[in-house]
Amino acid sequence: MELTTFWFAVIAFLWTGYFVLEGFDFGVGMLAPVLSRNEAERKQVLGTIGPVWDGNEVWLITAVGAMFAAFPAWYAGLLSTFYLPIALVLVGLIVRGIGLEWRGKVHSSTGRARADLGILIGSFLPAFLWGAIFADLLHGSATAALAGGIFSLSLCVLHGAVFVALKTSGPVRSRARRTAMITSAVALPAAVVALSGIPGASASVSDWAAAPWLWACALAAMAALSAGIALTWRGRDGWAFAATASSIAGTGAALFGALSPAPLPGLTIAEAASGPYTLNVLTWIGLVALPFVLGYQAWSYWVFRKRLVAEVS
Amino acid sequence: MDALDLARWQFGVTTVYHFLFVPLTIGLGVFVAGLQTAWHRTGKEHYLRLTKFFGKLFLINFGMGVVTGIVQEFQFGMNWSEYSIFVGDVFGAPLALEALLAFFLESTFLGLWIFGWDKLPKRVHLATIWAAVIGSNLSAYFILAANAWMKHPVGYEVVDGRARMTDLWAVLTNSTALAQVPHVVGGAFVVAGGFVLAVCGYRILRERRNDPADPGLTTPAREGSASMWRTPMRAALVMVAIAGVVVVGSGDTSARLLYEQQPMKLAAAEGLRHDTAGAPFSPVPGVEVPRLLSFLSTHDPNAVVQGTENLQATFEKQFGPGDYRPNLPVVYWSFRVMIVFGLSTVALAALGLWLTRRRRRTPRPPREIPAWFARACVLALPLPTIAIIAGWLLSEVGRQPWTVQGELLTAASVSPGVSLTEVAISLAIFTALYGVLALAEAVLLVRHVRTGPEPVSPDPLTRPSHDDEDRAARLQPTLMY
């Protein structure tokens, strides 16, 4: 495999990992007011992502850092083209991060309400905007951007609801399952619309039938989403979460597959790429470091593997 | 006013703001890890209380450092796309490494530390805070290596109008980076030590008043036991003093590197217009120490230091017509503010160490910390903070008009496709948001310092909470069922 293709795959992997992991963070952030009826339950819901959300966000930092290093022109073009939407994503990430960090440290219920508002807005903005930005990049139309935004937003909400169902017990868990079922009424049609548009938008193929792999990824994403909904209905939380995560992974694969080999209009991967020396060095460092990173991050999920209960003291 | 000016303002505002929080993340994290280590080794309860108390202040600040840091990573691509395309091959590598090797470590282990008190064995839990602070300090190294490359580009060649890295090791061991890392990280420890001093000074004054109606008084203070603030204050004084020596030493190295690598910045910092042999140095205007600048920049009191006007002529010959001088007053004054404010913090620490020295011969109780010194300690927060920000202004305003010294001008670095309106909108949003958050953080920190350390149960499994609303909230389910 060409080094540039490999690095494009690495970046696709990092972005997809980010969407899978922070996807449920965003969902949990948006659903917190819906799923909890009191402060103890609110803590229970937010506690599901408390120890892990910051580590999940580093997937984005790494994806963007890797883009900067491996494909400077792609990095610069993407961020300067979508200037204001990206700025809004940043605003979202700021108020959400601060809300999550400060919620347990403010002294009053007013302070907590502000933190909750930050978490809500800050989860909504990136959940919608990432879908809108990438759909706009693929199709170049406002309608497509809206459809993409609704898709990523509803998928995050669904993924988050399934995650809460997996990580909690008691009334919050049943509410999360119910919410997941309701969300699927939006997420599934949105997925069909957004995902079926991806293969045809690929710049590399004039005829959509010539992109069987993209179709395979898109259809797998739809199938996984349907499976996730069915499994939630049957109360198989763990499998349902695996299914919604796979659905996001399939979407990521289709998206970045369609962006190859021209991740921006008029710019190919080869043109955007850094020199072979940089790519080589980063490959070696990445290959050595990544297993450790994945290992300790997985360990942190293992430490916090237990279902949370509403804390009664 | 065009998009370039606003983009520069945005970069300046967001970067200075980001750097208000970074020093505390770097230095206070290590301080908290040290306190927890002391608790782990001695088992003394007050170390645990201090760990949790300073840990909370650390976390309030940490969040701000994280979220404002995300903006930094995106901003290069958003506002400086031409710069990003030119430098990405070289400059992007340390940024990618920073995320992969430092940020994952920092964020994952900090999550484990915050939520792992009752889930991890004590020893493992202690290791998580150390892993997190190692991550923070490592990130400082990578980003400073990237920054140093802008001032002294090494390990690259220019191919087709883009810098191509030829030697990562050269980039990571850039002489400028090796001088800058101890200077900035040492400065961060001075700021963090100053923060701890300010908190201790405030608490000492408050507890000495011993107002029975004061809800923020700790149990030891009420019981009239020796102030629990003496130990952290001593530790912070030692931290500031050692870090201060590191800052001064690396600052000396930096001055000599400036002489070789960025003579324009050096000349601007002293306001030296013409080439001068045995150049003097004026720490404050009006006072002039003969030959000191020559000595500081070469260790030879008679050496010739180049002046801004001569350098301007040389650069015009080399790079074509243009103004190659940075904003002279800003560079001149930030240099002085950095030195005066920074050194006064170190002097304060040295004084404090003398005042709190142990009595070796007789087993008398330790000297009481004088009230005037406790009051002076409150200054230890703003002084080094202003110094470190002034240092960055000197460093980055002094780099102008270049983004990459001798290779790329700032004017040629900006995103051509981003309009004035777009930058104006984002600048307004970030400035307003940052302003509100700064106020909120200040209020939050002050409240927590006022409340003081909460009592801890020696068994960390039962985490006490003194937040009444919290308790009410927790009790609610009981009442319901």
Interface residues (C-beta under 8 A of the other chain):
Chain A: N38 E39 A40 K43 G50 P51 V52 W53 D54 G55 E57 V58 L60 I61 T62 V64 G65 A66 M67 F68 A69 A70 F71 P72 A73 Y75 A76 G77 L78 L79 S80 T81 Y83 L84 I86 A87 L90 V91 L93 I94 V95 G97 I98 L100 E101 W102 K105 V106 H107 S108 S109 S274 G275 Y277 T278 V281 L282 I285 G286 A289 L290 V293 Y296 Q297 S300 V303 F304 A310 E311 V312 S313
Chain B: K56 L59 I60 F62 G63 M64 V66 V67 T68 I70 V71 E73 F74 F76 G77 M78 N79 W80 S81 E82 S84 I85 F86 V87 G88 D89 V90 F91 G92 A93 L95 A96 L97 E98 A99 L100 L101 F103 F104 L105 S107 T108 F109 L110 G111 L112 I114 F115 G116 K119 L120 V159 R162 R164 M165 T166 L168 S415 G417 V418 E422 I425 S426 I429 F430 L433 L437 A440 L444 R447 H448 T451 D467 E469 D470 R471 A473 R474 L475 Q476 P477 T478
